[in-house]
Amino acid sequence: MLEHFFRDWFSECSRILKQTGCLYVFCDGQSYPVFYALGYEWCKRIVPLVWDKQVSINGYSWRHQHELILFGEKEKYPAVPTGDGDILKHRAVPVNDRIHPAEKPLALLKSLVTKSVPEGGMVLDGFAGSGATGVACIQTGRNFIGCEIDAGYAEIARRRCREAEEAISLTAGV
């Protein structure tokens, strides 16, 4: 059942992404092979990025200190000279500071957005959670569309984006 969901999801991404677009999919080592196989059909190139969270959470057995990010380029995605390697070092949002269980650090999201979307470009986050990607887009001059199935998190995301826009407006008036 999950493979069907992800196959449909990649198909929809391919349908709505411009030929000059790209996508990022956060995943773990178990799901990356599935995402790679499904995304390969829709992308001209797929690159695995490693997000080094610089900390692991206490628990049993081996703990994940990293997360994989599938980066996929559509057919006419321009070559972007980032000068960066494929290991991204950004400390994870501390558990007690998270608004959403899977919240990503703003610095990481801003880095991804600025390296792959031109200023004024559009970013779609189909799993917006608490709106961190939206905040990153607002702070870096990108447009943002977020989708979130959980009404509570959707409201949090709207509030965070409004606050980010207000902060930009205040600094622009100074």
C-alpha positions as a Python dict, from the first residue, in 0.01 Angstrom:
ca = {
    (1, 'M'): (0, 0, 0),
    (2, 'L'): (278, 247, 85),
    (3, 'E'): (453, 183, -246),
    (4, 'H'): (128, 274, -426),
    (5, 'F'): (105, 599, -225),
    (6, 'F'): (466, 694, -299),
    (7, 'R'): (435, 597, -667),
    (8, 'D'): (130, 824, -696),
    (9, 'W'): (309, 1097, -499),
    (10, 'F'): (611, 1096, -731),
    (11, 'S'): (380, 1093, -1033),
    (12, 'E'): (202, 1404, -901),
    (13, 'C'): (534, 1574, -826),
    (14, 'S'): (643, 1509, -1181),
    (15, 'R'): (314, 1646, -1313),
    (16, 'I'): (324, 1974, -1119),
    (17, 'L'): (699, 2044, -1120),
    (18, 'K'): (825, 2258, -1405),
    (19, 'Q'): (1086, 2096, -1626),
    (20, 'T'): (1331, 2343, -1466),
    (21, 'G'): (1232, 2232, -1114),
    (22, 'C'): (1375, 2001, -851),
    (23, 'L'): (1257, 1817, -543),
    (24, 'Y'): (1390, 1723, -202),
    (25, 'V'): (1259, 1421, -13),
    (26, 'F'): (1371, 1365, 346),
    (27, 'C'): (1395, 996, 432),
    (28, 'D'): (1588, 731, 619),
    (29, 'G'): (1807, 446, 502),
    (30, 'Q'): (1516, 203, 479),
    (31, 'S'): (1294, 425, 263),
    (32, 'Y'): (1565, 581, 43),
    (33, 'P'): (1591, 281, -195),
    (34, 'V'): (1213, 289, -252),
    (35, 'F'): (1215, 664, -314),
    (36, 'Y'): (1516, 634, -545),
    (37, 'A'): (1352, 363, -754),
    (38, 'L'): (1026, 555, -781),
    (39, 'G'): (1184, 897, -836),
    (40, 'Y'): (1434, 771, -1095),
    (41, 'E'): (1151, 738, -1346),
    (42, 'W'): (1063, 1107, -1316),
    (43, 'C'): (1401, 1277, -1269),
    (44, 'K'): (1698, 1316, -1502),
    (45, 'R'): (1933, 1288, -1204),
    (46, 'I'): (1902, 1189, -840),
    (47, 'V'): (2164, 1271, -578),
    (48, 'P'): (2166, 1143, -220),
    (49, 'L'): (2245, 1416, 30),
    (50, 'V'): (2332, 1338, 391),
    (51, 'W'): (2204, 1570, 661),
    (52, 'D'): (2441, 1530, 956),
    (53, 'K'): (2227, 1632, 1253),
    (54, 'Q'): (2542, 1656, 1467),
    (55, 'V'): (2362, 1486, 1754),
    (56, 'S'): (2188, 1155, 1811),
    (57, 'I'): (1892, 1107, 2039),
    (58, 'N'): (1932, 867, 2332),
    (59, 'G'): (1771, 529, 2293),
    (60, 'Y'): (1846, 166, 2222),
    (61, 'S'): (2081, 18, 1965),
    (62, 'W'): (2227, 240, 1694),
    (63, 'R'): (2071, 586, 1681),
    (64, 'H'): (2034, 793, 1367),
    (65, 'Q'): (2260, 1097, 1363),
    (66, 'H'): (2185, 1159, 1000),
    (67, 'E'): (1893, 1175, 763),
    (68, 'L'): (1907, 1117, 390),
    (69, 'I'): (1767, 1370, 146),
    (70, 'L'): (1687, 1259, -205),
    (71, 'F'): (1754, 1550, -442),
    (72, 'G'): (1595, 1502, -783),
    (73, 'E'): (1635, 1723, -1088),
    (74, 'K'): (1378, 1754, -1366),
    (75, 'E'): (1488, 1742, -1730),
    (76, 'K'): (1579, 2111, -1773),
    (77, 'Y'): (1691, 2191, -1419),
    (78, 'P'): (1983, 2434, -1454),
    (79, 'A'): (2329, 2349, -1331),
    (80, 'V'): (2365, 2530, -998),
    (81, 'P'): (2722, 2584, -879),
    (82, 'T'): (2677, 2543, -505),
    (83, 'G'): (3038, 2467, -423),
    (84, 'D'): (2911, 2236, -150),
    (85, 'G'): (2963, 1871, -80),
    (86, 'D'): (2682, 1623, -25),
    (87, 'I'): (2706, 1624, 356),
    (88, 'L'): (2503, 1905, 510),
    (89, 'K'): (2591, 1980, 872),
    (90, 'H'): (2306, 2146, 1060),
    (91, 'R'): (2222, 2066, 1419),
    (92, 'A'): (1878, 1911, 1456),
    (93, 'V'): (1610, 2113, 1632),
    (94, 'P'): (1632, 2001, 1997),
    (95, 'V'): (1344, 1769, 2089),
    (96, 'N'): (1211, 2004, 2357),
    (97, 'D'): (1214, 2299, 2114),
    (98, 'R'): (1027, 2128, 1831),
    (99, 'I'): (683, 2245, 1734),
    (100, 'H'): (641, 1937, 1511),
    (101, 'P'): (799, 1592, 1565),
    (102, 'A'): (976, 1600, 1226),
    (103, 'E'): (1071, 1969, 1231),
    (104, 'K'): (1378, 2059, 1028),
    (105, 'P'): (1619, 2339, 1128),
    (106, 'L'): (1557, 2670, 958),
    (107, 'A'): (1925, 2704, 855),
    (108, 'L'): (1912, 2373, 665),
    (109, 'L'): (1589, 2466, 485),
    (110, 'K'): (1719, 2811, 395),
    (111, 'S'): (2032, 2651, 253),
    (112, 'L'): (1834, 2411, 34),
    (113, 'V'): (1591, 2679, -83),
    (114, 'T'): (1855, 2937, -174),
    (115, 'K'): (2069, 2685, -362),
    (116, 'S'): (1789, 2544, -576),
    (117, 'V'): (1514, 2806, -620),
    (118, 'P'): (1576, 3153, -765),
    (119, 'E'): (1463, 3455, -567),
    (120, 'G'): (1093, 3506, -641),
    (121, 'G'): (1059, 3137, -737),
    (122, 'M'): (799, 2899, -598),
    (123, 'V'): (844, 2626, -338),
    (124, 'L'): (578, 2363, -266),
    (125, 'D'): (589, 2168, 60),
    (126, 'G'): (331, 1892, 46),
    (127, 'F'): (392, 1799, 410),
    (128, 'A'): (424, 2147, 563),
    (129, 'G'): (404, 2046, 929),
    (130, 'S'): (464, 2355, 1143),
    (131, 'G'): (565, 2572, 845),
    (132, 'A'): (945, 2582, 879),
    (133, 'T'): (988, 2562, 500),
    (134, 'G'): (743, 2849, 458),
    (135, 'V'): (939, 3061, 704),
    (136, 'A'): (1264, 2978, 520),
    (137, 'C'): (1104, 3085, 192),
    (138, 'I'): (970, 3411, 332),
    (139, 'Q'): (1306, 3497, 487),
    (140, 'T'): (1490, 3429, 159),
    (141, 'G'): (1249, 3595, -84),
    (142, 'R'): (1086, 3284, -229),
    (143, 'N'): (714, 3218, -272),
    (144, 'F'): (561, 2928, -82),
    (145, 'I'): (265, 2694, -101),
    (146, 'G'): (224, 2455, 191),
    (147, 'C'): (-17, 2164, 234),
    (148, 'E'): (-80, 2006, 573),
    (149, 'I'): (-348, 1747, 654),
    (150, 'D'): (-346, 1812, 1030),
    (151, 'A'): (-561, 2121, 1102),
    (152, 'G'): (-369, 2206, 1419),
    (153, 'Y'): (-32, 2206, 1246),
    (154, 'A'): (-179, 2391, 947),
    (155, 'E'): (-286, 2672, 1180),
    (156, 'I'): (58, 2678, 1343),
    (157, 'A'): (218, 2697, 996),
    (158, 'R'): (-9, 2986, 894),
    (159, 'R'): (75, 3172, 1214),
    (160, 'R'): (450, 3119, 1175),
    (161, 'C'): (439, 3236, 814),
    (162, 'R'): (235, 3545, 908),
    (163, 'E'): (487, 3627, 1181),
    (164, 'A'): (777, 3584, 936),
    (165, 'E'): (606, 3815, 685),
    (166, 'E'): (540, 4074, 957),
    (167, 'A'): (904, 4061, 1066),
    (168, 'I'): (1014, 4122, 705),
    (169, 'S'): (769, 4414, 676),
    (170, 'L'): (900, 4567, 999),
    (171, 'T'): (1262, 4548, 888),
    (172, 'A'): (1174, 4686, 542),
    (173, 'G'): (1018, 4993, 705),
    (174, 'V'): (1331, 5068, 910),
}
